[in-house]
Amino acid sequence: MKEEYDIEKLNPRKNPYSKRLKQQVTINIDRDTIDFFKMQSEDSGIPYQTLINLYLSDCAKQKKKLQMSWK
């Protein structure tokens, strides 16, 4: 191993995954909703937080609009 490296010769490049980096946030979610995703997690073997992220990512990708009515 060299004592010093010439950084200029290392050819640094931009991280190709930088757009996909995750950001930790705090969010309040109903217990029933968490329980639903935890059950889905047990069936699929995918962590529930990953399932929530996949679902929300799919909604954003498809530009789904929230449809709800107040009674």
Steps between C-alpha positions, in 0.01 A plus 500: 500500500628843412564757768336769286258489209458758227131585516506651151587161351220315682242630249228590751148472361155593618307240701248343257262429789501852645148570371373191684644586840249474780426766755390415851179675603260481790140430403190415702318199353193331645565178689256312273699606195828389655341167599380453141849549359650277771262219396599555138862486613452161665342363181760642261814492714566866413546741795185704561680833469626393158145405400371840606779669303425285192130584520559873539762496223251330269236761584744781425623336178144456371403847627198356680256755636346443841129423472306535820170635618401630840166383633 
